[in-house]
């Protein structure tokens, strides 16, 4: 067996809030959306570069409160971009860790946590 990619699934509860956070704030793009029928729960993929995240309103897919780590380049640039958007629900800082990374942690509106990190 040879693993290739991993695609995390985060539970969401509100399409508008999810897009405000992932698209408007973090700068991801919506790749596709799926509903079995109108007025059914949303399942969608957002991405930024090679990073893909699935967001699901389906209660059986996952539980809120998950966390993922995303390796990035230029954590200072991400920090500056996020602060320039003046998103009223988050003002993350950069932390230097004992394990030789610089990390910026942000929580989404559904209690999921994303840790962006850059190795020193």
C-alpha positions in Angstrom: 0.0 0.0 0.0 1.2 3.5 -0.8 -0.9 6.4 0.6 -1.4 9.4 -1.6 -3.5 12.2 -0.2 -5.7 12.8 2.7 -8.9 14.9 2.6 -10.3 15.8 6.0 -14.0 16.3 6.5 -15.2 19.1 8.9 -18.8 19.3 10.2 -20.5 22.6 9.4 -24.0 23.9 10.4 -24.5 27.0 8.3 -23.5 27.4 4.6 -23.2 31.2 4.8 -21.0 31.1 7.9 -18.8 28.3 6.3 -18.3 30.3 3.1 -17.6 33.5 5.1 -14.9 31.8 7.0 -13.3 29.4 4.5 -13.6 31.5 1.3 -13.8 35.2 2.4 -11.5 34.9 5.5 -9.1 32.1 4.8 -8.9 32.5 1.0 -10.0 29.0 0.0 -12.1 28.5 -3.2 -15.3 26.4 -3.5 -14.4 23.6 -5.9 -17.9 22.0 -5.9 -21.1 21.6 -4.0 -23.5 18.7 -3.7 -27.0 18.2 -2.3 -29.0 15.1 -3.0 -32.1 17.3 -3.3 -33.0 21.0 -2.8 -33.3 21.7 1.0 -31.0 18.8 1.8 -27.7 19.1 3.7 -24.7 20.6 1.8 -21.5 18.7 1.1 -18.7 20.7 -0.6 -15.0 20.9 -1.2 -12.9 23.9 -0.6 -9.2 24.2 -1.6 -6.2 26.4 -1.5 -3.3 25.1 -3.6 -2.9 21.3 -3.0 -4.9 21.5 0.3 -8.5 20.2 0.1 -11.1 20.2 2.8 -14.5 18.7 2.6 -17.3 20.5 4.6 -20.4 18.6 5.4 -23.8 19.5 6.9 -24.6 15.8 7.1 -24.7 14.8 10.8 -23.3 11.3 10.3 -20.2 12.4 8.5 -18.2 13.7 11.4 -18.3 15.5 14.7 -17.6 19.2 15.3 -14.4 19.9 17.3 -11.9 18.2 14.9 -8.5 19.6 14.3 -6.1 19.5 11.3 -2.6 20.8 10.6 -1.7 22.4 7.3 1.9 22.9 6.3 2.3 26.3 4.5 5.0 28.6 3.2 5.2 32.2 4.4 3.3 32.1 7.7 4.0 35.9 8.2 2.1 36.6 4.9 -0.9 34.5 6.1 -0.9 36.3 9.4 -0.8 39.7 7.7 -3.6 38.7 5.2 -5.9 37.4 8.0 -5.4 40.5 10.1 -6.1 42.8 7.2 -9.6 41.2 6.7 -10.7 42.3 10.2 -12.8 39.1 10.7 -14.6 39.9 13.9 -14.4 36.3 15.2 -10.7 35.7 15.0 -7.4 37.5 15.5 -4.8 34.7 15.5 -1.2 35.1 16.4 1.9 33.2 15.5 3.5 30.9 18.1 7.0 29.5 18.0 7.0 25.9 19.3 9.6 23.7 21.0 9.3 21.3 18.0 10.8 23.9 15.6 7.7 25.2 13.9 5.9 28.5 13.8 2.1 28.0 14.1 -1.0 30.0 13.5 -4.2 28.4 14.9 -7.7 29.5 14.0 -11.0 28.0 14.9 -13.9 27.9 12.5 -17.5 28.9 13.4 -18.3 25.2 14.1 -15.5 24.5 16.7 -13.1 22.9 14.3 -9.5 24.0 14.6 -7.0 24.6 11.8 -3.3 24.8 12.7 -1.3 26.4 9.9 2.4 25.7 10.4 5.8 26.4 8.9 9.0 24.6 9.8 11.8 26.8 11.0 
